[in-house]
Amino acid sequence: MTVHPFIEAEKCAGHSVKRACELMKVSRTAFYARRSGLPGPRAVRDAELTKQISQVHARSRGTYGAPRVHAHARGCRVRPSSCRSTDAGRRAARPAPPTTARDHDPDPRAAFRPDLIVRAFQPDRTALDARWCGDITYVPTEEGWLYLATVIDIASRRVVGWATADHLRTELVVEALTAACRQRRPPIP
């Protein structure tokens, strides 16, 4: 409940505004400032800051999020807190990477390969280079998406090979496996 209408009613009834403000634990200055209808100094600063943050966000074509907006504003001698930069509603536009359903579906013409690990991903320190697993992730850059394929030794939990490319084709995985074999020279069963 806002206390200002109550204090206003007490004032109209002829009671002391000072006493009503004391009882409601509100300063008389705040009551009279609100009564005037003019925004306070902080509200004025917040409106100006929101305007500046919106301009920075618009100039970046929506790519700057709160951390970059905050850093840019500080560089322009404006001192917003990071939460104010976030509160201005600015969120970086980051489109999804270009992938399609066919990128994730296995090739029906590919030869069947058995799962030799049988989903046993528990590390065994004595079995270095006996079982590897891999993953592919993507990283946004200024020039577009960068795809990263890694090969991880299950025993040591270390990356033993990796490769990057601007595509998700088989060559990316082959390069990562080749790098792992060159680096670790695993025994061939």
C-alpha positions as CSV (number, residue, x, y, z in Angstrom):
1,M,0.0,0.0,0.0
2,T,1.3,3.4,-0.9
3,V,1.2,5.8,2.1
4,H,0.9,9.1,0.1
5,P,-2.8,9.0,-0.4
6,F,-3.3,8.3,3.3
7,I,-1.2,11.3,4.2
8,E,-3.1,13.4,1.6
9,A,-6.4,12.4,3.2
10,E,-5.0,13.3,6.7
11,K,-3.9,16.7,5.4
12,C,-7.4,17.3,3.9
13,A,-9.0,16.3,7.2
14,G,-6.9,19.1,8.9
15,H,-4.4,16.9,10.6
16,S,-0.6,17.5,10.7
17,V,1.3,16.4,7.7
18,K,4.5,16.3,9.8
19,R,2.9,13.9,12.3
20,A,1.3,11.7,9.5
21,C,4.7,11.4,7.8
22,E,6.4,10.5,11.1
23,L,3.8,7.8,11.8
24,M,4.1,6.4,8.2
25,K,7.9,6.7,8.3
26,V,8.0,8.9,5.2
27,S,9.9,12.1,4.8
28,R,7.9,15.2,4.2
29,T,10.2,16.1,1.3
30,A,9.2,12.9,-0.4
31,F,5.5,13.5,0.2
32,Y,5.6,17.0,-1.2
33,A,7.8,16.0,-4.1
34,R,5.4,13.3,-5.1
35,R,2.5,15.6,-4.6
36,S,4.0,18.0,-7.1
37,G,4.0,15.3,-9.8
38,L,7.5,16.1,-11.0
39,P,10.0,13.3,-11.2
40,G,12.8,13.2,-8.6
41,P,16.5,13.6,-9.5
42,R,17.1,9.9,-9.5
43,A,14.1,9.3,-11.8
44,V,15.5,12.0,-14.2
45,R,19.0,10.4,-14.1
46,D,17.4,6.9,-14.7
47,A,15.4,8.2,-17.7
48,E,18.5,9.8,-19.2
49,L,20.6,6.7,-18.6
50,T,18.0,4.4,-20.1
51,K,17.9,6.7,-23.2
52,Q,21.7,6.5,-23.5
53,I,21.7,2.7,-23.0
54,S,19.0,2.4,-25.7
55,Q,21.2,4.4,-28.1
56,V,24.3,2.3,-27.5
57,H,22.2,-0.9,-28.0
58,A,20.7,0.5,-31.2
59,R,24.1,1.5,-32.6
60,S,25.3,-2.0,-32.0
61,R,22.4,-3.3,-34.1
62,G,21.2,-5.2,-31.0
63,T,24.4,-7.2,-30.6
64,Y,25.5,-5.6,-27.4
65,G,24.2,-7.1,-24.2
66,A,24.4,-5.7,-20.7
67,P,28.1,-6.3,-20.1
68,R,29.1,-4.5,-23.4
69,V,26.6,-1.7,-22.9
70,H,27.9,-1.2,-19.4
71,A,31.6,-1.1,-20.6
72,H,30.7,1.3,-23.4
73,A,28.8,3.6,-21.1
74,R,31.7,3.7,-18.7
75,G,34.0,4.6,-21.6
76,C,31.7,7.5,-22.3
77,R,32.1,8.8,-18.7
78,V,28.6,7.6,-17.7
79,R,28.7,5.6,-14.5
80,P,25.8,3.1,-14.6
81,S,25.8,0.1,-12.4
82,S,25.8,-3.2,-14.2
83,C,22.3,-3.9,-12.9
84,R,21.0,-0.6,-14.4
85,S,22.5,-1.7,-17.7
86,T,20.6,-4.9,-17.4
87,D,17.4,-3.3,-16.2
88,A,17.2,-1.2,-19.3
89,G,16.0,-4.3,-21.0
90,R,18.9,-4.7,-23.4
91,R,19.7,-8.3,-24.4
92,A,22.2,-9.2,-27.1
93,A,20.8,-10.6,-30.2
94,R,22.4,-13.9,-30.9
95,P,20.9,-16.0,-33.7
96,A,21.2,-19.8,-33.5
97,P,24.0,-21.4,-35.4
98,P,23.1,-22.6,-38.9
99,T,22.3,-26.3,-38.3
100,T,19.6,-28.4,-39.8
101,A,18.0,-31.7,-39.0
102,R,20.1,-33.4,-41.7
103,D,23.2,-32.4,-39.8
104,H,22.1,-34.6,-36.8
105,D,20.6,-37.5,-38.6
106,P,23.0,-40.4,-39.5
107,D,23.6,-41.1,-43.1
108,P,21.5,-44.1,-44.1
109,R,24.2,-45.3,-46.5
110,A,26.9,-45.2,-43.9
111,A,28.3,-48.5,-42.7
112,F,27.2,-49.7,-39.3
113,R,29.8,-49.3,-36.5
114,P,29.4,-51.2,-33.2
115,D,29.6,-49.3,-29.9
116,L,32.8,-50.8,-28.5
117,I,32.7,-48.7,-25.4
118,V,29.1,-49.8,-24.6
119,R,28.4,-46.4,-22.9
120,A,31.0,-47.1,-20.2
121,F,32.3,-43.6,-19.6
122,Q,33.8,-44.2,-16.1
123,P,37.5,-43.2,-16.1
124,D,40.0,-46.0,-15.6
125,R,43.5,-44.4,-14.9
126,T,45.3,-47.5,-16.0
127,A,43.7,-47.4,-19.5
128,L,45.1,-44.3,-21.0
129,D,44.4,-43.9,-24.7
130,A,42.2,-47.0,-24.6
131,R,38.8,-45.2,-24.9
132,W,38.2,-41.8,-26.4
133,C,35.0,-39.8,-26.9
134,G,34.3,-36.7,-28.7
135,D,32.0,-33.7,-29.0
136,I,31.3,-30.8,-31.3
137,T,30.3,-27.3,-30.1
138,Y,30.0,-23.9,-31.8
139,V,31.3,-20.5,-30.8
140,P,29.9,-17.2,-32.0
141,T,32.6,-14.9,-33.5
142,E,32.5,-11.6,-35.3
143,E,32.9,-13.4,-38.6
144,G,30.2,-16.0,-38.0
145,W,30.0,-19.4,-36.3
146,L,33.2,-21.4,-35.5
147,Y,32.7,-25.1,-35.0
148,L,35.0,-26.9,-32.6
149,A,35.4,-30.7,-32.5
150,T,37.2,-32.3,-29.6
151,V,38.5,-35.7,-28.8
152,I,38.8,-36.5,-25.1
153,D,40.6,-39.4,-23.4
154,I,38.1,-40.9,-21.0
155,A,40.8,-42.1,-18.6
156,S,42.6,-38.8,-18.2
157,R,39.7,-36.6,-19.1
158,R,42.0,-34.5,-21.2
159,V,41.5,-33.1,-24.7
160,V,43.9,-35.1,-26.8
161,G,42.9,-33.7,-30.2
162,W,40.8,-30.9,-31.6
163,A,40.0,-29.1,-34.8
164,T,38.0,-26.0,-35.8
165,A,36.2,-25.1,-39.0
166,D,33.4,-23.0,-40.4
167,H,31.3,-26.0,-41.2
168,L,29.9,-29.2,-39.6
169,R,31.0,-31.7,-42.2
170,T,32.8,-35.0,-41.5
171,E,36.2,-33.5,-42.3
172,L,36.0,-31.5,-39.0
173,V,35.8,-34.7,-37.0
174,V,38.4,-36.5,-39.1
175,E,40.8,-33.6,-38.4
176,A,40.2,-33.8,-34.7
177,L,40.8,-37.6,-34.7
178,T,43.9,-37.2,-36.8
179,A,45.3,-34.6,-34.4
180,A,44.6,-36.9,-31.4
181,C,46.3,-39.9,-33.1
182,R,49.3,-37.7,-34.0
183,Q,49.5,-36.4,-30.4
184,R,49.0,-39.6,-28.4
185,R,49.9,-42.4,-30.8
186,P,47.5,-44.9,-29.3
187,P,48.1,-48.6,-29.6
188,I,46.2,-50.2,-32.4
189,P,44.2,-53.2,-31.2
